[in-house]
Amino acid sequence: MKTTAFLCSLIVAGASAFSTGSLSSFTGTQVTDTAILAPRTHSSKSSSLEMMRHRKRLAKLGKPADQRKALLRALTTEIIRHGRIKTTAVRAKAVRKHVDHMVGLGKRGDLHARRQALAWIYDKDLVHALFEAAPERYAERNGGYTRVLRTMPRQGDNAKMAVIELV
């Protein structure tokens, strides 16, 4: 008997929560037809133009953000130091963006560009050498300072390998 009365009270309470002109069970405010049919207004903090993040993905490289940044900085430093390194294809494609950016900073050659390069590249002397050599080496080139060449898969785990080199 008690369970039947309890179930009936739940049904009545549930039905009244969805009826118009009653109190909303979530906010305790009056629910009306105009509130349901009124258009949504955006808050002033966000823009009215909301876009999706298509093609914004970056290679995570199986690492947390701090380790990924350290890896990309180290690979960038070594590519600029040696001119060519052998690594996995995914890492080579991920580091290509950063190496091109550093060479572009070296071509620009101003103080702000030098400080940005010093913040990313681990070796201070290497930055100075880059800023001396890059303007004349890449004067006629407007981008694409690196080349990624695929090589044979790695012996142990069959990972796709590549050689990334400065052009």
Salt bridges, closest charged atoms under 4 A:
GLU50 OE2 - HIS42 ND1 3.72
GLU78 OE2 - ARG81 NH1 2.62
GLU78 OE1 - HIS82 NE2 3.06
ASP110 OD1 - ARG108 NE 3.37
ASP123 OD2 - ARG81 NH2 2.89
ASP157 OD1 - ARG154 NE 3.01
GLU165 OE1 - ARG84 NH2 2.39
GLU165 OE2 - ARG147 NH1 2.81
